[in-house]
Amino acid sequence: MSSVMPQPDRDVILACTVSRDVQNFDLLIEDMESALGESWGDLGFAEALAFFGQPEADGMEFIALAMDDEDEENMPLMSEIIVQAKNRGLKVILIAEDVTPSALHSLLRQGADEFVPYPLPEGELAQAIARLRVPEAVPTPSESSSPLKAGAQKDGAVIVVHGLAGGTGSTTMAVNLAWELANIEKKDAPSVCLLDLDLQYGSVSTFLDLPRREIVYEMLADTESMDEEIFGQALVSYEDKMSVLTAPADMLPLDLVSSEDINRVLDIARNQFDYVVIDMPSTLVQWSEAVLSSAHLYFATLELDMRSAQNTLRFKRALQSEDLPIEKVRYVLNRAPKFTDLNAKSRVKRMAESLAISIDIQLPDGGKPITQANDHGMPLAASAPKSPLRKEIVKLASSIHSLRNSDAEAA
């Protein structure tokens, strides 16, 4: 490592840390040495701007901008460093410790390519560097959705699936409901877009064996510049029948996006597709209200257990306290008891009465074939077509499609 300013007579400088004092980030020093040996330097904030214009910076690949909560008062300088680095073709890895989500969001929107929290997770910096060095792939026809039409006004139906507890089958339901809607008619099938808005643990891409696209983060970070072309580039086509917006490749804060960002995404999606199916995070966030307000159907999945009952009660209270349209919510009981299990049927009835809700849909337990289908990245229609769970989802899709057609005829 070179001291303060990179020296031209040393090894070629491939990268620089930029910080108030790199000694505050000792783990970063270790990881930089492990990844680059002596081919890196460290710079102060002001020094970085001057160094970018020097000949020694010509061979650099990236900078690692390291900051903590004390640096937030210098946000304009942080932003300028990122902008100048990007203008000179340098990649930017943002290393942040105890930085507020709003500050992080602002810097990511300025063009930072990677974000790694500090203290650095084991091997995470090396993985970020490896990703930076991979040329950005040009989407192939099989990965990209068909081009979207500017000015389209389809006024698509928004169908949301929200798990009220982990493992209640919300993603399974969202993925398979979207796929059944996309195949509900052999001729003139409706267009369907599946949005994975769980920015941290979204697994739609896993359930359909689809690649996660870096452009998804870029689009969400700057929705003000988003148009049909950018939105279309962020989508991935599944079997040429359904378009999917996967969760970003990296785990991101749920408040990275605002209600305005979500509304912009939903506006374009509704204009371009007949159905927009959304897989939500279990956590209620600031933009949950925007999704609920836009939803035509809002399915909340739960199970016949105490955690689901308690979470349902909290969920109801949260919506009622904010005067949100709770009447849109339809409760879905996953792993529902069989018809002959009268004792369990009685428990379902008591649970609904105690929570003052109506459990409108009951989905049977599909067993191991469901887990296997998800692990293999296939919808149930392909991997377990005779599954009782799949049959119930087909019925639900048919009911939704019939209702939409009836409304269209009435209009």
N, C-alpha and C positions, 0 to 999 in steps of 0.2 A: 504493500500500500504506500502510495506517495503521501507526503505530508502537506496538508492544506491545499496547495495548488499542484496539479499534476505537472510533472517535469518531462520535457520532451526527450531528454536523453535516457529515460528509463524505458521499460517495456511499453508497447503500444497501449494507450489507454482505451479500454473498451467501454468503460462505464465510470460514473462518479456518484457517490452519495452526496446529497445536498441537504444540509441540516444546520441548525443553530450551533450544535456541538455534537459531532458524531460519537464522542465518548459516552453520550447519554444513551446510545443505542449499541451497546457492546455485542448483543446477539447479531445485529446487522453486520458489524465488522467481521465476526466469525463466519457468517454465511457468505459474505462477499468474497472473503479470502478463500473459502472452500470452493466457490463457483468460478472465480476468476483469477485466483493466485495473486500475482502482483500487478495485474493489468487493470487496476482501478485506482481512483483517487477520491479525495473528499474535499468538498467545497462548502463555504458558507453561503448563505442566501444571496448576499450582494455579489460575492465573487462569481457565483454561477452565471449571472447575466453577462458579466464581462468575459468569462471564459468561453461561452458559447460561440463567440465571434473569432476566437483564436484558431490558428491552423491545427493546433494540437487536438482540437475537438472534432476534426473532420472524420476520424476513424471511430468515434464513439457510437455505441449501439443504443444505450439508454442511460437514464439517470434514475436513481432511487431517492425520491424526495421524502425525507423522514421528518415527521413533526409530531408534537404533542399538544396538550391543551394550552400551554403557554404561547404557542405560535399562532393561535387563532386570531390574535389581535393584528397579525401581519397577513391577513387573508389576501389583500390586494397584491402583496409581493409574492405569495405562494401561487396565486393565479397567473401572475406575469411570468414566473419561472416556467410553469407548465406550457403556457402559450408560446413563449420563445423557444422552448425545447421542441415543441411540435412543429413550429415554423422551420426549424433546422433539421427536420426529419428524425428526431430522436424519440424513442419510446420513453414512456414515463411509468415507473412503478411507484405507487403512493404507499408509504409506510406510515401508519397512523396509530397513535396511542392516546386513548382518552379524548378523542376528538368528537365533537357533537355531530349527530347525523346530518344536520343542515350544512355544517362546514364541509363534511365529507361529500355530501351530495353536490355542493357547489364546485369543489375541486374535480370531482369525477366528470361533471358536465364541461369543465374546461378542456378535457381531452385526455386525462390520465388513462393509460391503457390497462393497468392492473392495480388492484388494491390488496394489500396484505396487512392484517392487523399486527400490532406489536404488543407483547412479545411475539416473535415470529414462531408460528407452528413449525414443527420439524419438517424440513425439506420443502416448505412452501415457497421460499424465495427462489430456490433452484427450479421449481416447477413453473413459477411465473416467468423466469428468464427463458426457460425452454419454450413456453408459449409465445413469448415475444419473438423468438427466432424462427418460428414456423411461418412461412409466407402465408398471407391470408388467402384462403382457398376461394376460387371463383365458383359459386354455386353451380352444380350440374343440374341438368333438367330434372333428374330424379329427386334432387333435394329441394328444389325451388317450387313454389306453387305457381300456377298459371298467372300471368300478369293481371293485375287488378285494373278495372276500368275506372278511369277518372270520371267523377260526376255521377256514379251509380247511386241509386236511391231505392234499395230493396226494403229498407225498414225491417230488418231481420228481428226475429224473436230472440230475446236474451234469456238463457236458461242457466241458472247458477247452482252449483253443488258445493255445499259447505259441511265439512265434518265437524260435529260438535265434540268429538274426542278422537284421539289417535286410533287408527285401525278400524274405523267404522265404515270403511269401504267407499269413501267419497270419490277418490280418484278412479277406482274401478268403475263406479257408477258413471262418472263424467265421461271417461274414455269410451265406454261401451254404449252409453246413450248417444253420444255424438256419432259413433260409427253406425249404429242402427238407424239414426236419422238420415245419415248420408246414403244409406242403402234401402230406405223405406219404399222407394219406387224404382222399378227397373228402367222405366223410361222417364225422362225429365226429372231426374232425382234432384232434390233440393241441395243447394250449396251449404256446406257446414264448415264453421271455423271453431276449433277448440283452443281456448286460451288457458295456459297454465300460469295463474297469477300468484302461486306460492313461490315467491322469489328466493326462498331459502332452501326448502326441502321438496320443491316440486318434482314429481316423478312421472309426469305424463310421457316425457321422452323415453324413460325406461320401459314403461308399459307398452310403448309402440316401437321400441328399438329405433329411435330417431336421434340424430346428432343434435347436440346443443349448439346454437349459433352465437358467436360473439356479437353479431349485429343486434341481437335482442337487447343486450344491455345498452348499446349505443342508441338504439331507438327510444328506449324507456328514459334514458338520461336526457334526451332532448326532444320531447314530443312536440314542442312548439314548431320545430322544423319538419315534423313528420308529414308526409303526404301518402297517397295511395302507393306510389312506387317504393318508398322506403318501407312501408308496412308490408307490402308484398314480398320484399326481399328478406324480411325477418321471418316469414312463414316457411314451414317445411311441409311438403305434400306427402300424405300417406296414401299409398296405393292409387294415386291420382284421383282420389274420391273425397278426400278431406284435407283441409289445411290446418296446420297446427302451429301455434306460437308456443315454443317450449319455454321453460324457466331458463334464466341466464345460466351460463356455464359456471359462474362463481356464486358463492353464497353472498347475498346482498342484504342490506337493511330493508325491512319491510316499508319503512317510510322514505325510501329512496324516491318513490313516486308520490305524487299528491293526487287529490281528487280530480284536479284539472287534467293531470296526465292521464288518469284512467278514463275520464270522460272523452278525451280526444281519441284514445285507442278504441273505445266502444263505439264512438260515432262512426269512425271509418269502418270498423268490423260490421256494424249493423247495415251500413249502406252497401257493403260488398257481398254479404252472405244472407241466406234465408234463415239460418240458425247460428247463433253464437253461444257456444256452451263454455262455461267458465268453471275451472277447478280452483276453489279459493283456499287460502291458508286457514287453519283452524283458528288462528289468532284474529281477533277483531282489531282493525287498524283504522286510521283516520279516513282512508279512502273506501272502507267497507260501505259507508253510507252511499257513496256514488254508485257502487255496484248494485246495492239493494234497490236504490231508486230507479235504476235503469232496467232491473230484472222484470221479466214477465212471469217467470216461475223461479222461486228460490227454494231449492230442496236442502233441508238440513238433516244429515244422517246421524243416527244414534243407535245404540244397542240396548238390550234389556239388562242394564246393570246400573249400579249406583253412580258411577262417575258420569255416565251419560245423563242420568236424571239430574244430577247436580249442575252439570254444565248447561243443560237445557234451561234450567231455572235461571242461571246467571245470564244466559243468552237472551232470554225473554225480558228480563229486567233491564238489561243494557239497552235493548231496542226501545222498550217502552219509556225509559227515562229520557231518551232523546227524541221522542215522538216520531219514530221511524215507522214506515209502513209494514208493521209486523204481520198484517193480514196476507202479505205475499208469501209468507213462509209456509212450506208444506213439509211436514215431518215424515222422514223415511226411516223405518225400523229395519236395520240390516240384521242378518242371521235370525230372522223371525222364526218362532216355533212352528212346528208342523201342525197340520190341521187337526191331527188326532191328539195332540198334546194339550189337553183341556186345562191342566194346571198352569202351564206357561201362558196359554191364551188369557186366562184369568189375570195373571200378573201383568200382561200387556195392558189390559183394560184398566186395572188399578193404577198403573203408572201414568197412563194418559189422563185419568181423572185427577190424580194428585197434582199433576203439572198443569192441568187445565189446558190441554192441547188435544188436537185431533191427529192421530197417527194415520195419515191418508194412504201410505204405501208400505207394504211389508215385503221385504226381499228375503228369499230363502237363503240358507247357508249353502254355498256352492262347494265347500270343502277344498281339498287339495288341488283340483283342476283349476281353480281360480288363481291360486298362488303360482301354479306352474305356468298358466297363461301369461300372467304379469311378468314372471321371470324370463319367459321366452320372447317377450315383446310382441304379443299377438292379442288381438281382441278375441272375446269369447266366441264370436261367430266363426272364427277360423280354428280355434284350438279346442273349444268345448261347445259345439253348436247345440247339443241336446241338454246342456246344463239347465237346471230349473231356474237358476239366477238369470241366465241369458234370456230365457223365455219370458220372464217377468219384465225385463228391461225392454224386450221387443214390444210387449203389450203397452208399456209406458210410452215408448217412442211413437207407436201407432196412434195412441190416444192424443198425444201432443200434436202430431201432424194433422189428425182429423180436426182437432179443435182449431188449428191455424187455418186450415182450408175453409172451415165453416165461417170463421171470422172474415176471411178474405171475400167469400161469396156474399156475406151480409153487407160488407162495405161497398 
